[in-house]
Amino acid sequence: MDLIAEAGIERVRLAEIARRAGMSSGQVMYYFTSVEHILLETLAWREQAESERRRNALPEAAAGWPRLELFVDLYLPAGPADPIWILWMESWARAPHSADVGQFLDELMIPWREDLTGIVADGVRSGAFRRQGPAGDFPLRFCAVLDGLSVLYVHQMPDLPRERLKELAIISARVELETGRARPGRARSSGGPASG
């Protein structure tokens, strides 16, 4: 993971992967068919750990906006050089040329969308969120928004404060999820909709 984040997958040599792992190149190739295979399996390994961390953390936040805000915080890059996001972008670059890679990446996204679906359902039950249309629509759209903001942050606007990135994501969610009632701590002006 460190090598890919540092140099990019195109410049990573199998011999260097083996050296850092304390193995021979032959041993590495026994388990992996290519450097691309190592990239995808490294991403899958990290995503499994991220899912476990997320599923331990989310129940600690109150249903509704606090839990969604925590989800957003866990989803977005920790910084412009976040190694997990670099792995994702390196992997996405391969998807247009391989249906198998595209399917592999979509399967890695399923736990994120499932967790988001649960957050929305709990938020609707608690009255924090407006009832939604087809169950999978909002998670698919919102994860796409988060992906877009993340790529913008990592590739084009690394100086954008991460708090602003989170704020932009929540503004997008409010468009679809707000119930029309004022949120605690957010005053409405008498002349129009809530700010933000």
C-alpha positions as CSV (number, residue, x, y, z in Angstrom):
1,M,0.0,0.0,0.0
2,D,2.8,2.4,0.9
3,L,4.6,1.7,-2.4
4,I,1.5,2.3,-4.5
5,A,0.7,5.5,-2.7
6,E,4.3,6.8,-3.0
7,A,5.0,6.0,-6.6
8,G,1.8,4.9,-8.4
9,I,1.2,1.4,-9.6
10,E,2.8,2.0,-13.0
11,R,6.2,2.6,-11.3
12,V,6.0,-0.1,-8.6
13,R,8.4,-3.0,-9.3
14,L,7.6,-6.5,-8.2
15,A,11.1,-6.8,-6.8
16,E,10.5,-3.8,-4.5
17,I,7.2,-5.2,-3.3
18,A,9.0,-8.5,-2.5
19,R,11.8,-6.7,-0.7
20,R,9.5,-4.7,1.5
21,A,7.5,-7.8,2.3
22,G,10.6,-9.8,3.2
23,M,10.0,-12.3,0.4
24,S,11.4,-13.3,-2.9
25,S,9.7,-12.2,-6.2
26,G,8.9,-15.9,-6.8
27,Q,7.1,-16.1,-3.5
28,V,5.1,-13.0,-4.2
29,M,4.1,-14.3,-7.7
30,Y,3.0,-17.6,-6.1
31,Y,0.2,-15.7,-4.4
32,F,-0.5,-12.9,-7.0
33,T,-0.7,-13.1,-10.8
34,S,0.4,-9.5,-11.4
35,V,1.1,-6.1,-9.8
36,E,-2.5,-5.2,-10.7
37,H,-3.7,-8.2,-8.7
38,I,-1.7,-7.0,-5.8
39,L,-3.3,-3.5,-6.1
40,L,-6.8,-4.9,-6.1
41,E,-6.2,-7.3,-3.2
42,T,-4.5,-4.6,-1.2
43,L,-7.5,-2.4,-1.7
44,A,-9.9,-5.2,-0.7
45,W,-7.8,-5.9,2.4
46,R,-8.0,-2.2,3.4
47,E,-11.7,-2.0,2.7
48,Q,-12.4,-5.0,4.9
49,A,-10.6,-3.2,7.8
50,E,-12.4,0.1,7.0
51,S,-15.8,-1.7,7.1
52,E,-15.0,-3.2,10.5
53,R,-13.9,0.2,11.8
54,R,-17.0,1.9,10.4
55,R,-19.5,-0.7,11.7
56,N,-18.0,-0.4,15.2
57,A,-18.1,3.4,15.1
58,L,-21.5,4.2,13.5
59,P,-23.8,2.8,16.3
60,E,-22.0,5.2,18.7
61,A,-23.5,8.2,16.9
62,A,-27.2,9.2,17.3
63,A,-29.5,8.2,14.5
64,G,-30.1,10.8,11.8
65,W,-27.7,13.7,11.1
66,P,-25.0,12.8,13.6
67,R,-24.7,9.3,12.2
68,L,-24.7,10.5,8.6
69,E,-22.1,13.2,9.4
70,L,-19.9,10.4,10.9
71,F,-20.4,8.3,7.8
72,V,-19.2,11.2,5.7
73,D,-16.2,11.8,7.9
74,L,-15.2,8.1,7.6
75,Y,-15.8,8.1,3.8
76,L,-13.8,11.2,2.7
77,P,-10.0,11.1,2.4
78,A,-8.2,11.8,5.6
79,G,-5.9,14.1,3.6
80,P,-4.8,14.7,0.0
81,A,-2.3,11.8,0.2
82,D,-4.7,9.3,1.8
83,P,-3.3,5.9,0.7
84,I,-6.7,4.2,0.6
85,W,-8.0,6.9,-1.8
86,I,-4.9,6.6,-4.0
87,L,-5.5,2.8,-4.2
88,W,-9.1,3.5,-5.2
89,M,-8.1,5.9,-7.9
90,E,-5.4,3.6,-9.3
91,S,-8.0,0.8,-9.4
92,W,-10.7,3.0,-11.0
93,A,-8.3,3.8,-13.8
94,R,-8.2,0.1,-14.7
95,A,-12.0,-0.5,-14.6
96,P,-12.8,0.9,-18.1
97,H,-10.6,-1.8,-19.6
98,S,-11.8,-4.7,-17.5
99,A,-15.3,-5.7,-16.6
100,D,-13.9,-8.0,-13.9
101,V,-12.1,-5.0,-12.3
102,G,-15.3,-2.9,-12.5
103,Q,-17.4,-5.7,-10.8
104,F,-14.7,-6.2,-8.2
105,L,-14.7,-2.5,-7.3
106,D,-18.5,-2.4,-7.2
107,E,-18.6,-5.3,-4.8
108,L,-16.2,-3.4,-2.5
109,M,-18.7,-0.5,-2.5
110,I,-21.6,-2.7,-1.4
111,P,-20.8,-2.5,2.4
112,W,-20.7,1.3,2.1
113,R,-24.0,1.5,0.4
114,E,-25.6,-1.0,2.8
115,D,-24.4,1.0,5.8
116,L,-25.7,4.2,4.2
117,T,-29.1,2.5,3.5
118,G,-29.3,1.6,7.2
119,I,-28.4,5.1,8.3
120,V,-31.2,6.6,6.1
121,A,-33.7,4.0,7.3
122,D,-32.9,4.7,10.9
123,G,-33.1,8.4,10.3
124,V,-36.5,8.1,8.6
125,R,-37.8,6.0,11.5
126,S,-36.5,8.6,14.0
127,G,-38.1,11.4,12.1
128,A,-34.8,13.1,11.3
129,F,-35.0,12.3,7.5
130,R,-37.7,12.6,4.9
131,R,-39.0,9.3,3.6
132,Q,-37.2,8.2,0.5
133,G,-38.2,6.7,-2.9
134,P,-36.6,3.5,-4.1
135,A,-34.3,2.2,-1.3
136,G,-31.1,2.1,-3.3
137,D,-31.3,5.5,-5.0
138,F,-30.0,7.8,-2.4
139,P,-27.1,5.6,-1.3
140,L,-26.0,5.3,-4.9
141,R,-26.3,9.0,-5.6
142,F,-24.7,10.2,-2.3
143,C,-21.7,7.8,-2.6
144,A,-21.2,9.2,-6.1
145,V,-21.2,12.8,-4.6
146,L,-18.7,11.7,-2.0
147,D,-16.5,10.1,-4.6
148,G,-16.6,13.2,-6.7
149,L,-15.7,15.5,-3.8
150,S,-12.9,13.1,-2.8
151,V,-11.3,13.0,-6.2
152,L,-11.5,16.8,-6.4
153,Y,-9.8,17.1,-3.1
154,V,-7.0,14.5,-3.8
155,H,-6.3,15.5,-7.4
156,Q,-7.2,19.2,-7.9
157,M,-7.9,21.1,-4.7
158,P,-5.7,19.7,-1.9
159,D,-5.8,23.0,-0.1
160,L,-9.6,22.8,0.3
161,P,-10.2,22.5,4.1
162,R,-11.5,19.0,4.9
163,E,-14.2,20.6,7.0
164,R,-15.4,22.4,4.0
165,L,-15.5,19.2,2.0
166,K,-17.7,17.6,4.7
167,E,-19.9,20.6,4.7
168,L,-20.4,20.4,1.0
169,A,-21.4,16.7,1.3
170,I,-23.9,17.4,4.0
171,I,-25.4,20.3,2.1
172,S,-26.0,17.8,-0.8
173,A,-27.7,15.3,1.6
174,R,-29.9,18.0,3.1
175,V,-31.5,18.6,-0.3
176,E,-32.8,15.1,-0.3
177,L,-33.2,14.2,3.3
178,E,-34.4,17.2,5.3
179,T,-37.9,16.9,6.6
180,G,-38.7,20.6,6.5
181,R,-38.5,20.9,10.3
182,A,-35.7,23.0,11.7
183,R,-32.7,21.0,12.9
184,P,-31.6,21.5,16.5
185,G,-29.1,24.3,16.7
186,R,-30.0,25.6,13.2
187,A,-32.3,28.5,13.2
188,R,-34.5,29.3,10.2
189,S,-34.9,32.8,9.0
190,S,-38.5,34.0,8.9
191,G,-38.2,34.9,5.2
192,G,-37.2,31.6,3.6
193,P,-35.6,28.2,3.8
194,A,-32.9,27.2,6.2
195,S,-29.5,28.5,5.4
196,G,-27.1,26.0,3.8
